Amino acid sequence: MGCELILIDMRASSHGRKTKITVTLSSDVIRRLDALAETPEVRSRSQLVEEALRWWIEERARGELESQTEEYYRSLSQAEQAENKEWSVIAAESARRLWNE
């Protein structure tokens, strides 16, 4: 059986306040959420859910960027790959010199 949880949205409104929303979660998720919410660094369920959602959104964005980067490098021609390798060697040598100074 699910439980209803009222929490604060992660976006501040134009007045700087947060928006309340209602979310329905399974009982086991609520139990875990409540257990985590009892730790000293967590002020509320809302804070915990907001932080978890922010982390999830950032991870999704990071994964998308990684996919796009991989797609870009896979699309390079042989000549572009060779040029990229040459630039990588130059950059690594420059970094080594800077770090050794």
MINU-869006 format. One line per field, with one value per residue: residue number from 1; x, y, z of N, C-alpha, C in turn; residue in one letter. Coordinates in Angstrom, 1 decimal, decimal comma. Layout:
BEGIN
resi (NUM ...)
n_east (X ...)
n_north (Y ...)
n_up (Z ...)
ca_east (X ...)
ca_north (Y ...)
ca_up (Z ...)
c_east (X ...)
c_north (Y ...)
c_up (Z ...)
resn (A ...)
# end
This chain:
BEGIN
resi (1 2 3 4 5 6 7 8 9 10 11 12 13 14 15 16 17 18 19 20 21 22 23 24 25 26 27 28 29 30 31 32 33 34 35 36 37 38 39 40 41 42 43 44 45 46 47 48 49 50 51 52 53 54 55 56 57 58 59 60 61 62 63 64 65 66 67 68 69 70 71 72 73 74 75 76 77 78 79 80 81 82 83 84 85 86 87 88 89 90 91 92 93 94 95 96 97 98 99 100 101)
n_east (0,8 0,5 1,9 1,1 3,0 3,7 5,7 8,3 8,7 11,6 12,3 12,5 9,9 8,9 8,9 10,8 10,0 9,3 7,5 4,7 4,2 2,4 3,3 3,1 4,3 5,7 5,3 7,7 9,6 9,0 9,5 12,3 13,1 12,2 13,9 16,4 15,9 16,0 18,6 21,2 22,1 20,1 17,3 14,6 12,0 11,4 13,8 15,5 14,4 14,4 17,2 17,9 16,5 17,8 20,4 19,8 18,9 21,2 23,0 21,7 22,0 24,8 25,3 24,1 25,7 28,1 27,4 26,9 29,5 30,9 29,6 30,4 33,2 33,3 32,3 34,3 36,6 39,2 41,5 40,8 40,8 43,5 44,7 43,5 44,7 47,4 47,1 46,4 48,8 50,5 49,1 49,3 52,1 52,6 51,1 52,5 55,0 54,2 53,3 55,6 57,1)
n_north (-1,2 2,2 5,4 8,8 11,6 14,8 17,3 19,8 21,5 21,5 23,8 27,2 29,6 32,6 34,4 33,6 31,6 28,2 25,6 23,7 20,3 17,2 13,8 10,4 7,6 4,4 2,3 1,2 2,9 5,2 4,4 4,1 6,7 8,1 7,0 7,9 10,6 11,0 11,4 13,6 15,5 16,0 18,0 17,7 15,7 16,9 18,3 16,2 14,7 16,7 17,1 14,5 14,4 16,5 15,5 13,2 14,5 15,9 13,7 12,5 14,5 14,6 12,0 12,3 14,2 12,7 10,7 12,2 13,2 10,9 10,1 12,1 11,7 9,2 9,8 11,0 11,3 9,2 10,9 13,1 11,8 11,2 13,7 14,6 12,9 13,8 16,4 15,7 14,6 16,8 18,5 16,9 16,9 19,7 20,1 18,4 19,8 22,2 21,3 20,3 22,5)
n_up (0,0 -0,8 0,4 1,0 0,5 1,3 0,0 -0,4 -3,4 -5,6 -6,9 -6,4 -6,2 -8,0 -6,0 -4,2 -2,5 -1,9 -3,7 -2,8 -3,3 -4,0 -3,5 -4,2 -2,7 -2,3 0,7 1,7 0,7 2,0 4,6 4,5 3,8 6,0 7,9 7,0 7,3 10,0 10,7 11,9 10,0 8,3 7,9 7,2 5,6 3,2 2,6 2,2 0,1 -1,9 -2,1 -3,0 -5,5 -6,8 -7,0 -8,6 -11,0 -11,7 -12,2 -14,4 -16,3 -16,4 -17,4 -19,9 -21,1 -21,2 -23,0 -25,3 -25,7 -26,1 -28,5 -30,2 -30,3 -31,5 -33,9 -35,3 -38,1 -39,5 -39,9 -38,3 -35,8 -35,6 -35,5 -33,2 -31,4 -31,6 -30,5 -27,9 -27,0 -27,0 -25,2 -22,9 -22,5 -22,1 -19,7 -18,0 -17,9 -16,7 -14,1 -13,1 -12,6)
ca_east (0,0 1,3 1,7 1,2 4,0 3,7 7,0 8,5 9,3 13,0 12,5 11,9 9,0 9,5 9,0 11,8 9,5 9,2 6,1 4,4 3,6 2,1 3,9 2,7 5,4 5,4 5,6 9,1 10,4 8,7 10,3 13,7 13,2 12,1 15,1 17,4 15,5 16,3 20,0 21,4 22,4 18,8 16,3 13,2 11,8 11,5 15,2 16,1 13,8 15,0 18,6 17,9 16,1 18,9 21,5 19,4 18,9 22,6 23,5 21,1 22,7 26,2 25,2 23,8 26,9 29,1 26,9 27,2 30,9 31,3 29,1 31,3 34,5 33,1 32,0 35,5 37,2 40,6 42,3 40,5 41,3 45,0 44,9 43,1 45,8 48,5 46,8 46,5 50,2 51,0 48,5 49,9 53,5 52,4 50,6 53,7 55,9 53,6 53,2 57,0 57,7)
ca_north (0,0 3,4 6,5 10,1 12,5 16,2 17,8 21,0 21,4 21,9 25,1 28,4 30,4 33,9 35,2 33,0 30,5 26,9 25,2 22,4 19,3 15,9 12,7 9,2 6,7 3,1 2,4 0,9 4,1 6,2 4,0 4,4 8,1 8,5 6,6 8,8 11,9 11,1 11,7 15,0 16,5 16,2 18,8 17,3 14,9 17,7 18,5 14,9 14,5 17,7 16,7 13,3 14,8 17,3 14,5 12,4 15,3 16,1 12,5 12,3 15,5 14,1 10,9 12,8 14,8 11,7 10,1 13,2 13,3 9,6 10,1 13,0 11,1 8,1 10,3 11,6 10,5 8,8 12,1 13,9 11,0 11,3 15,1 14,7 12,2 14,7 17,5 15,1 14,4 18,2 18,9 16,2 17,4 21,0 19,9 17,8 20,8 23,1 20,6 20,1 23,8)
ca_up (0,0 -0,9 1,3 0,4 1,1 0,8 0,1 -1,1 -4,8 -5,6 -7,5 -5,7 -7,0 -8,3 -4,7 -3,4 -1,7 -2,6 -4,0 -2,2 -4,2 -3,3 -4,2 -3,6 -2,7 -1,6 2,1 2,0 0,4 3,1 5,8 4,3 3,8 7,4 8,6 6,7 7,8 11,4 10,9 12,3 8,9 7,5 8,6 7,0 4,5 2,0 2,3 1,8 -1,3 -2,8 -2,4 -3,9 -6,8 -7,4 -7,4 -9,8 -12,2 -12,1 -12,7 -15,7 -17,1 -16,6 -18,3 -21,2 -21,6 -21,5 -24,2 -26,4 -25,9 -26,8 -29,8 -30,9 -30,6 -32,4 -35,3 -36,0 -39,2 -39,1 -39,9 -37,1 -34,7 -35,5 -35,1 -31,8 -30,6 -31,5 -29,6 -26,6 -26,6 -26,8 -24,0 -21,8 -22,3 -21,5 -18,3 -17,2 -17,6 -15,7 -12,8 -12,6 -12,2)
c_east (0,9 1,0 1,8 2,1 3,9 5,1 7,2 9,2 10,8 13,3 11,8 11,0 9,6 9,6 10,0 11,3 9,4 7,7 5,9 3,8 3,2 2,6 3,4 3,8 5,0 5,9 7,0 10,0 10,2 9,5 11,8 14,0 13,1 13,3 16,2 17,1 15,8 17,8 20,2 21,6 21,1 17,8 14,9 13,2 12,0 12,9 15,8 15,6 14,4 16,4 18,8 17,6 17,2 20,0 21,1 19,4 20,3 23,2 23,0 21,8 24,1 26,2 24,9 25,0 28,0 28,6 27,2 28,6 31,4 30,8 30,0 32,6 34,4 32,8 33,2 36,1 38,6 41,5 42,1 40,9 42,8 45,4 44,6 44,2 47,0 48,3 46,9 47,9 50,8 50,4 49,1 51,3 53,5 52,0 51,8 54,7 55,4 53,6 54,6 57,7 57,5)
c_north (1,2 4,5 7,8 10,9 13,8 16,8 19,1 20,8 21,9 23,2 26,2 29,1 31,7 34,8 34,6 31,9 29,3 26,5 23,8 21,5 18,1 14,8 11,4 8,2 5,4 3,2 2,1 2,1 5,1 5,7 4,3 5,9 8,6 8,1 7,5 10,2 12,1 11,4 13,2 16,0 16,7 16,9 18,3 16,3 15,7 18,0 17,3 14,6 15,5 17,4 15,5 13,6 15,6 16,4 13,7 13,2 15,6 14,9 12,2 13,3 15,1 12,9 11,3 13,4 13,8 11,0 11,0 13,2 12,0 9,6 11,0 12,3 9,9 8,5 10,9 10,7 10,1 9,9 12,9 13,1 11,2 12,7 15,2 14,0 13,1 15,8 16,9 15,0 15,8 18,7 18,2 16,6 18,8 20,9 19,4 18,9 21,8 22,5 20,4 21,4 24,2)
c_up (0,0 0,2 0,6 1,2 0,5 1,0 -0,6 -2,4 -4,7 -6,2 -6,6 -6,7 -7,3 -7,0 -3,8 -2,5 -2,5 -2,7 -3,4 -3,3 -3,4 -4,2 -3,5 -3,8 -2,0 -0,1 2,4 1,7 1,5 4,3 5,7 4,3 5,2 8,2 8,3 7,2 9,3 11,7 11,1 11,1 8,1 8,4 8,4 5,8 3,2 1,6 1,6 0,3 -2,3 -3,1 -3,3 -5,3 -7,6 -7,9 -8,6 -11,1 -12,7 -12,7 -14,1 -16,7 -17,4 -17,6 -19,7 -21,9 -22,0 -22,8 -25,4 -26,7 -26,6 -28,2 -30,7 -31,3 -31,6 -33,8 -36,0 -37,1 -38,7 -39,0 -38,6 -35,8 -34,5 -35,0 -33,6 -30,9 -30,5 -30,5 -28,2 -26,1 -26,2 -25,4 -22,7 -21,4 -21,6 -20,0 -17,4 -16,9 -16,6 -14,3 -12,2 -12,2 -10,8)
resn (M G C E L I L I D M R A S S H G R K T K I T V T L S S D V I R R L D A L A E T P E V R S R S Q L V E E A L R W W I E E R A R G E L E S Q T E E Y Y R S L S Q A E Q A E N K E W S V I A A E S A R R L W N E)
# end
